Every structure is written in C-alpha cells, then in structure tokens.
Amino acid sequence: MHSQHRRVHPTAIIGPEVVLADDVVIESRAVLEGDVRLGPGCHVRPGAHLIGPLVMGARNHVGIRAVIGERPQHLGYRQEPTGVTIGDDNAFGEMVTVHGGTRASHPTRIGSGNRFLSRAHVAHDCIVGNRCSLWDNSLLGGHCVMEDGASILQGAGVHQFCRLGRLAYLAAASMTTKDIPPFIFQRGINDVAGISTRRLRRGGLDDAGIATVRRLFSIFYRSRLTIPNALDALEEQLGSSDLVREFVTFVRASSRGINRAESRGFAA
C-alpha cells in the first residue's frame, strides 16, 4: 500500500511480507523481515531489526539497533513462528531486545505507553501491561508479568515466572526471584523496603489511596502475622478498599511466593 507520507530510507531492507501503515518512518539500515505490521506513525531508527510475526500499533518509536521479535532463547522452542504483539505509544530505546514467545498461541505481549530504556531486555512469553518502565540494562526473565505502571530500574533483574503487581517498583541494581505485590517498593536481593509515595502519586493514587496503602503495608509486613492471617486481617480492617482487594487477590494468586520485608515484619 503506497502512501506519499511514508518515508523509507533506501538502505533499509523491507521484506515482501511487511505491511506499513501511513506516516511510518524507516531510517537507514533498518531491517524488517517476515510478517511485520506497523501501525500509523511508527518510527524505526537506524540499524533496528524487526522480525515477524510482529504486530505493532500506532506511534511506537524503535531506537537505534533495537531488536524486536528475535527467536526465544529457550531449549523447548521448536522453531515455530511465535511472535510479539505491541500496542500504541511505546518507546524502545537503543539496543533494546524483545524476544518472541515459545509457542504460537502465546506471543510475547506488550501493552501501550511503556518505556524501555537502552539495553533493556524482555524475554520470551512475557506480558507487559500499560505505562510500565524498564530502565537501562534491566532484565525481565521469561514468562514474567508486569502489571500496569510497574517499574524496573537500572541494572535490575526479574527472575523468570515472576509477577510485578500494579505500580510495583524494583530499585536499581536489585534482583527479585519472587513476586512483588502491587504498590510495593523492593531493593537489593529480595528485600521489601516499603512504598514510594512519589511513585504512587504519579500512578494516580490520591492522598486517601496512599494512606490506605500505608496502613496496608503496616498490617501486612509489620504485624508479625503469618501471610494467611495477615491477609485475613487486611480484609477484616480494610476490606472495603479496592486497593486492598487488589493486593490480597495478587498475593493469594502468587505461585512463586512473595518476599519478606527488610525488617522481617511477619512470620513465614
């Protein structure tokens, strides 16, 4: 489909299966191969490599030498076409890598409004929600889930099969091998540090919501109750809050478990 608004540099390599919407810009030496579909207003910077199956929505920015859709690094992968699906208004910085899923029925999925800074990596079968941030050199292992507004800062890593709840926050140079519940700030190696009022406010919580999360944290992490009893206490004392219900539902659904507070505020 030809459009006078579309700009493709003559040194770019565009495969025959590629479909480009209007206003797409493809800069020098970029490579698009396989079944790649880019929505309106997408911009692909020099040297980027997009590999299908890949469906990308509108107004996405793909940085210099980023690679999106490469085959998964998984021993169980059987060379079937799997792919990546991406929403709108995402920014992929230079040398960001996003791998396809391990099965055709489970592509790697990325929502809208996310930021992936330079050299961030999203592994196979991950699900990234909306308005998430992966900072420079951060790593999201295979089969992970990031719910809306979650953040992984510079050089931090998330073990495979982990989940980060809404507005969860993993500090720079940190690592988690377990799930991080909604609203929780974690640092170091599996250390729960508290909550970040500034980040919660950025995520849309008002003063009342932040006050509820503070009470939630105190009851759950500092009461010295077992996890089941702490969840029951939350429901009994704050059960009318949507924020508390969200937290409790997340923790009860956790298959990898969650981390203790740094102060060891509750029993195993």
C-alpha positions, 0 to 999 in steps of 0.5 A: 500500500503506497502512501506519499507520507511514508518515508523509507530510507533506501538502505533499509531492507523491507521484506515482501511480507511487511505491511506499513501503515501511513506516516511510518518512518524507516531510517537507514539500515533498518531491517524488517523481515517476515510478517511485520505490521506497523501501525500509523506513525511508527518510527524505526531508527537506524540499524533496528531489526524487526522480525515477524510475526510482529504486530505493532500499533500506532506511534511506537518509536524503535531506537537505534539497533533495537531488536524486536521479535528475535527467536526465544532463547529457550531449549523447548522452542521448536522453531515455530513462528511465535511472535510479539504483539505491541500496542500504541505509544511505546518507546524502545530505546537503543539496543533494546531486545524483545524476544518472541514467545515459545509457542504460537498461541502465546506471543510475547505481549506488550501493552501501550505507553511503556518505556524501555530504556537502552539495553533493556531486555524482555524475554520470551512469553512475557506480558507487559501491561500499560505505562510500565518502565524498564530502565537501562540494562534491566532484565525481565526473565521469561514468562514474567508479568508486569502489571500496569505502571510497574517499574524496573530500574537500572541494572535490575533483574526479574527472575523468570515466572515472576509477577510485578503487581500494579505500580510495583517498583524494583530499585536499581541494581536489585534482583527479585526471584519472587513476586512483588505485590502491587504498590510495593517498593523492593531493593537489593536481593529480595528485600521489601523496603516499603512504598514510594509515595512519589511513585504512587502519586504519579500512578494516580493514587490520591492522598486517601489511596496512599494512606490506605496503602500505608496502613496496608503495608503496616498490617501486612509486613509489620504485624508479625502475622503469618501471610494467611492471617495477615491477609485475613486481617487486611480484609477484616480492617480494610476490606472495603478498599479496592486497593486492598482487594487488589493486593490480597487477590495478587498475593493469594494468586502468587505461585512463586511466593512473595518476599519478606520485608527488610525488617522481617515484619511477619512470620513465614 
